Amino acid sequence: MVERKEKKMKATMTKKEYGEFTTSVDFLQKEHNIDIPYMVEEVNGKFIIELLEDIDVEKLDNLLNSS
């Protein structure tokens, strides 16, 4: 059996970027029924976001850009 190690996406954001991120997450849930589980940690005024699942970010970007 082969185990696939998933690389979870991690990003550091400003307060403004984090606000935009949460708005996008809410939109994807409401309009497309897509859940994006993530953890957030605030460090010195920056927000460190880690996605908890392997997510097709390109697909999500396309959904956000087409609306």
C-alpha positions as CSV (number, residue, x, y, z in Angstrom):
1,M,0.0,0.0,0.0
2,V,1.3,3.4,-1.0
3,E,0.6,6.3,1.3
4,R,0.3,9.7,-0.3
5,K,1.7,12.5,1.8
6,E,-0.4,15.5,1.1
7,K,1.2,18.9,1.2
8,K,-1.2,21.3,2.8
9,M,-1.1,24.9,1.7
10,K,0.1,27.5,4.2
11,A,0.1,31.3,3.7
12,T,0.9,34.4,5.8
13,M,-1.5,37.2,5.2
14,T,-2.1,40.8,6.3
15,K,-5.3,41.7,8.1
16,K,-6.8,42.9,4.8
17,E,-5.8,39.8,2.9
18,Y,-7.2,37.6,5.7
19,G,-10.5,39.5,5.4
20,E,-10.6,38.9,1.6
21,F,-9.8,35.2,2.2
22,T,-12.6,34.7,4.7
23,T,-15.0,36.5,2.3
24,S,-14.0,34.1,-0.5
25,V,-14.4,31.1,1.8
26,D,-17.9,32.2,2.8
27,F,-18.8,32.8,-0.8
28,L,-17.6,29.4,-1.9
29,Q,-19.6,27.7,0.9
30,K,-22.8,29.7,0.2
31,E,-22.8,29.7,-3.6
32,H,-21.0,26.4,-4.5
33,N,-21.4,24.3,-1.3
34,I,-17.6,24.0,-1.0
35,D,-16.2,23.7,2.5
36,I,-12.6,24.9,3.0
37,P,-11.4,23.8,6.4
38,Y,-8.5,25.8,7.7
39,M,-6.7,26.9,10.8
40,V,-5.6,30.5,11.5
41,E,-3.0,31.8,13.9
42,E,-2.3,35.5,14.5
43,V,1.4,36.4,15.0
44,N,2.5,40.0,15.3
45,G,-0.4,41.3,13.3
46,K,-0.1,38.8,10.5
47,F,-2.4,35.8,10.0
48,I,-0.9,32.4,9.3
49,I,-3.5,30.3,7.4
50,E,-3.1,26.6,6.9
51,L,-5.6,24.6,4.8
52,L,-6.5,21.4,6.5
53,E,-7.3,19.4,3.3
54,D,-5.6,19.1,-0.1
55,I,-7.7,21.5,-2.2
56,D,-7.6,22.3,-5.9
57,V,-6.8,26.0,-5.5
58,E,-6.8,26.6,-9.3
59,K,-10.4,25.3,-9.5
60,L,-11.4,27.6,-6.6
61,D,-9.7,30.6,-8.2
62,N,-11.7,29.9,-11.4
63,L,-14.9,29.9,-9.5
64,L,-14.1,33.1,-7.7
65,N,-13.0,34.9,-10.9
66,S,-16.0,33.8,-12.9
67,S,-18.5,35.4,-10.4
